[in-house]
């Protein structure tokens, strides 16, 4: 009944193999191939890398008098992708991949995502020119990693290595074009979104000290802050859930109707775009009491259905990296709060502000970082 939205705009950006635009049998085929890489024991294998990224970045940033939370979380989430998805296996490769990824993200003007009419070259100076140059540089680096993996070089547990070795149910190998498409999708779907959610979590916890105190007590009671312990901590999980409830990074899920749909008193024809409003569902007072308040314990007291809580979308097109993102956020936030004392520097109210297709905080949330 539903088809992906704005395919003509997304394909030149992400590639024709991106799960964001595939549908029907192609979408199911690709999803079955990739899904195991983000779930179960395979996902847990990334825990140590995620924690290491968080510790290295917070230690680097804590030497400064003040830290912009969004910058810190962006660096952490980017390095997590480079290590666990792109396969950065040594410091030099990690640095090169991070620099190339930063250039791709920086060149992704919102204009490119909203209209294909902006996909025009102009002597190297247009947003499209900057985007294609940055993407080419990243792909050249990834080609080196792919060639190494396919020739039996490094043996890694990263997503790229698994993609290179994977075959579909009919025995066919994934194409290089589809590998590129999936990597670009993972970069954009998992990089900024995770960083924004972690920034909101830090902000709300330090505006709601009772929640912060309770959250700090939990890892202390666990006895350690290993990835496995943090991932299973109930209040930490609830904090992540409440953060994404009160601030869904994508506030609506865009789809296009493949067939007519009756919606209450309206008959919508095929081809019309529809957008279930996540943010409205998350603020429905009949579902969430006092929905404007930050209360992580609501997720301990009650379980919500997929029609009431949907930060990762829903249905068969639900974000494939949802479990990975939640796992990463729990490890990063728990690791930092276990070992560091954070203090908000700016007391001004932070409110949601549109960035591109995402919503984020109106400031980077500057903090002071001290050892606990």
N, C-alpha and C positions, 0 to 999 in steps of 0.2 A: 504493500500500500504506500510505503514511503520510499523516496529516493534521496540521495545526497543533494545538498544545496550548493549552488555556485560551482559546479564542476568545471565549467569553462575558465574560471578564474584560478582554481586550485591546481589543475593539471600542470600549467606552465611553471608553477612554483614548486610543487611537491613531486611531480612526476605522475605518470599514468598508473603506476603500481601502488600508489598510496591507498591504504584502507579508508581514508577519508572520502574517496570518490568511487571506489569499487562498489558494486551492488550485485545482488543475486548470487549465482553459483560462484562467480569470481571472488566476491567478498567472503563467502563461506570458506572457500578453498584457502584463501590467504589467511583468514583468521585461524583456521585449524592448524596451519603451519606455524604461526607465530605465537599463539596462545600459550603453549607449554613453556615458552621461554620466560614468561612473566608470572608464573605461578608455582606453588608447591616448593619442593626442595631446591629447584633451580633458582627461584627468586631468593631464597634464604642464603644461597651461596654468595650473594652480593652484599650481605650485611656488613662484613668486615671492611670491604672497600668503601661503602657509604660512610661508615663511622670514621675511617681514616681520613676521608676527604673533609668531613666536618671538623675533625680535630686539627688538621693541618691548616685549614683556612681560618678557623677561629684563633688559633695561635698566632698566625701572621697578622690578622686584623687587630688583635688585642693589644699589640704594641703601640697602637695609635691612641690619642687622647679620646677620640670619639670614632664610632663606627656607624655607617649607614646600614641598617639591617637588610634592606633590599639588595644592596651591593654584596654584602656578605653571603646572603642566601642564594643570590644569582651565581656567585662563584662556586659555591658548594654544589648546587644542582647541575651546573655546567660540567664540573669535574666528574661528578657521578656519571653523567651521560658519556663523557669521554672515556672513562675507565670501564664502565660496565656494558655500554652499548657499542661504542666505537672501537674499543679494544686497545686503548692506550696502555702499553705494557711496560714502558720505561719512562723516565722523567722527561727526556728530550721529546719523545713522541707525544706524551701527554701535553707538554707545553705547546708544541706546534699545532696539535689538534684543537686545543683550547683557544689559541689565538685565531685560528682559521674559523672556528665556530663562532667566536665573538664577532668576527667581521661579517659572517652570514647574518647573525641576529641583528647587528647594528644596521645592516643594509636593507633589512626587511621593513621598508616603509609601509605604514598602514594603507597607503594608497594602492599598493600592489595587491592587497588582499580583498579590497572592496570593488575593484573594477579592472577587467582585463584591458580596458582602453589605456591604462597606464603602462602596459607591457610594451613599451616602445623604446627602441634604442635612439640615442642622440649624441653621437660622437664621443661616447664614453662618459657623458655627464648626467644622464638621466638616472632616476631611481632604479629603473630596470637594468641599466648598464652596471651600476654598482652591485646590484643583486647578482647578476649573472657572473660577474668577475669574482665575487666572493665565493659563490657556490662552486665555480670551477676550481678555485684554489683548494677548497675543502675536499672536493672529489678527487683531486690529484693525490692528496695525502691518504685518503681512504683507499684509493687504488693500490697504494703500496702495501697497506695492511691486508687488503683482500688477496693480492698476489701472494703475499707471504703465507696466508692461511691456506689458500688453495694449493700451494706447492708443498704443503706439509711442514711449514716452518714452525713458528711458535704455536704451542698448544694452549689455548686460553678458554675461559668459560664465558667470555663476553658474548653479547647478542650477535655481533657481526660474525664472529667465528662460527656460531651455530647456524646463522643464515647461510654462510658459505657452504656448510656441510649438509644442509637440509635438503630434503626432496619432498615433493607433494605425494599424495596418496598413489598417484599413477607412476611414481618413480622419476618424474621430471624434476630437474634441478631448478632452483630459483634463478631468474635472469639477473644480470648485473644491473639493469635498469630498475628492476623491482627492489633490489637491495638498496640502491640509492634512494628510491622513493620511501621505503620503510625507515631508513635512517633519518631522512629529512623530517618525516612525520614524527618520529620519536623525539628529535631535537626540539621541534616547535610545540609538540603536545606535552612534553614532559619537562621542559626547561623553565620557561617563564612561569607556567602555572604553579609548579611546585614552589618556586621562590616567592611568588606572591602570597600563597597560602601560609608559608612559614613566617613571612613578614607580618601578616595579619595576626597570626597566633602570638608572636612576641608582643605585638601592640596590645592585644586584648588581655593577655595574661598580666601585663604590667599596669593595666588600667583596672584590673579586678584582682586585687591582692589575695583574696581568699582562695581563688582558683589557683593562683601561682603557688601559694603556700602548700595547698593540697597536692599539687602536681610535683613539687619538689620533694615532698615526703614520700611519695610513691617509689621513685628509684632508690631512695635511701633504705626503704623497707625491703626492697628486693635483694639488697646485698651487693649487687653489681649492676653495671650498665652495659652488659653485653648486648649485641643486637637482638638476640633471642629474648632476653629479659624485657628489653624496651618494647619490642613488638607485641609482647603479650600483656603489657601493663594496661589495665582497664581504664584508668582515668586519663592516661596519656592518649590512648585511642579515642576516648570521648572528647578530649580537647581538640584533636585533629578534626573529628567529625563536626563538632560545634563550630569550629572556625570555617569549615567549608559550607556549613549551613547558613551562617550569618553573612558570609561573603563568598558565594559561588563565583568562581573566576570567570566562567562563561555563564551569563545570566539567562540565556535562552538556548534551546536546542533547535537549530534550523533544519527543516526537512522540506522536501517537495512532494506533493501528492501525486501518486501514480494512477490513482483512480478517485472518483468523486467521494466526498466524505460529508455525511450529515453531522453537524455540530450544533446541538440544541435546535434553534429555529433556522439555522443557516445550512444551505447546501453549497459546499465548496467544490468547484470543478477540479478535474485533474490538471496538474501543472501549476496550481497555486502553491505558494510557499506558506508553510505554517511553522510556528515557533512556540512550543510549550515553554512557559515562563518558569524556569527553575526558581528564580528569586521570589516569585509570588507564592509558589508552593512552599518554600522554606519560611515564609513569613505569614502563613495562614494561621490565624489565631485559634481556629478550631482544631488544628493539629498540634501547634506549639504554643503553650501558654507563655504570655509575655515574650513574643518572638523577637523583640528588639533587644532583649537582654542576652548577654553572653553567659550561658549556663551549661558547661560541659556535662554536668551530672544528669541532664535530661536524657542523654544517650545511655546512661547506666540504668536509669529508672524505667526506660521504655524503649521498645524496638519499633522502628518506623519502616513502612513498606517502601517498595521501589517507586510508588506513585506519590509518596510524601517526601522522600529524601532522595535527591538525584543529582549530586554534584558532578558526577561523571556521565551524565546522560542516562539513557535507558534503552531497553529492548536489545535486539541483536546487534545494534551499532554502539552499544555502551563502550566507553573508552577501554581498550584492551589493556592499558597500563594502570588501571585503577588500583589494583592490589599492590603493584610495585610502588606507585606514588604514595599510598598510605603507609606502606612499610618504610619507605625512605624518610617521610616526614616525621614518623615516630622516632626513628633512630637519630636523625639530625637534631630535632628539638630536645629529646631526652638526653642525648649526649652533652649538648651545650649547657642545659640547665642543671645537669648533675655536677658539672665541673666549674661553671662560671656564674658570677652574679652580674645580672644585667640591670641597667638603670636607664629609663627614658630620659633623654635630655630635653626634648621639646614637649611641653605640656599642652600644646594646641591640639584641638580635635582633628583626627584623621578621618576622612570620609572617602567613599568609593569614587573613583574617577576612571573614565574610559581611557584605555591605552591604545588598543587596536580592536581585535575581536574579543579581547579580555578586559575585565575590570580589575583595577588594583588600587592600592592606597594612594591618597593624594600627596603623600610625602614618602620619603624613603625610610622613615622612622629611625632617626638617629638615636644611638644608645651609647652608654659608657660600659665597658667590659672590665670586670675584675675577677680574679681567681676567687673561688669560694673557700 
